[in-house]
Amino acid sequence: MLSIGLVALLFFISFHFFAKGKKIGKQPFKRPVLLFIALPLISTIGSYIYHEQSFLASLLALRLNFLWLLYFVLHYFKFPLKRLIKLLVVVGFIWALVTIIQQFTYPIYFFYSRDEETRQLLRAGIYRFMAFRHHYGIFLAIYFFYRFNTSKDHKLRNGLFFLIGMIGLYYFGTRQFLASAIIAVGYIIFISNKNQKGYAILLTTIVIALGVFFSETLFGRFIKMTQEDLSEDNIRLLAANFYLNEYWPDDWMSRLVGNGMNYYDNTDYGKEVTYYEEAGLFRVDVGIIGVYNLYGIFYVISTFYFVIKGMLVNYISNNYLKAIYLAILVTTPLSVYFDNYTAIPFFAILAYMTDKSTNSLKTI
């Protein structure tokens, strides 16, 4: 009921936004946000035709996707960017701190989405509690590295918060997110001018040196696990093949509209998906292939449209946002979160911040 009430409130405010849209001005990211709302709704046709799931059940399954309306709410209230940055930083810092602390207090832990009874907890020497909101951790690391690189004061503080964000991503236990942050840091160094590169290269050198010195302890098991994941009988590769080639109705239209989101195991379609998940075939584990199976090819195109648009717009401020979009692009093939309620508010805020940090007449 709480989620339905929240969505209803967002709908009400968004209605007023569209009613006064001409007075608010242009929003470069309005189109991709509308696509992220509309395409899952179109996929309800697929779940109805191909899996006999009612439209009401499909809408209930998609109710939290309407958190994308937050984007319009922010525009309606013209929310200050500085407050949003503080919000993202605070959430990212809390997430990183909790993620780190839990590693050293186990078997006592405070926030998690898995435990020993449901999924493998200890992996590559790290307890993977999977306390999502890691996108805020990525923002924390990239934002403070950018500040460390460009600001003339508070170097120690900015460097410290950057390291906290990176350590949080390491202990999150998912390799691609840590790798994406490292690539974004490299990008920031690359675009820096000569006067800025010195401190950035110094901090990066220290981090790399520590990583090399403790490489076996920090990354040895990660490397071994990656090699195992590339084996032909890896369950993720099997799931990728299943949802890319096999789990489709015999109808070419299904590739356009998708199978749609199942409503837990309250419907026959939900029970069917649960059966495959119990066999280890999770759509959420196969990234862009999973969302393709859910919502069709146009949703896949929309995800890359959103990210590439964020990288190619002409920023008049907050240039670190390009690095954040680059980090998202790196993870998109393996981990798509644009329909995940834990990440939608982050992406809605990011889209709003991009609108306010660009020259809207020069966007792609």
Secondary structure, DSSP 8 states (H G I E B T S, - for coil): -HHHHHHHHHHHHHHHHHHTHHHH---TTHHHHHHHHHHHHHHHHHHHHHH---HHHHHHHTGGGGGGGHHHHHHHHT--HHHHHHHHHHHHHHHHHHHHHHHHHTT--S--S--TTTS--EETTEE----S-HHHHHHHHHHHHHHHHH-SS-HHHHHHHHHHHHHHHHHHT-HHHHHHHHHHHHHHHHHS-HHHHHHHHHHHHHHHHHHHHTHHHHHHHHHHHHHHHTSTT-HHHHHHHIIIIISS-S-TTHHHH-S----TTSSHHHHHHHHHHHTT--GGGGHHHHHHHHH-HHHHHHHHHHHHHHHHS-BSS-THHHHHHHHHHHHTTT---TT-TTTHHHHHHHHHHHHHTB-GGG--
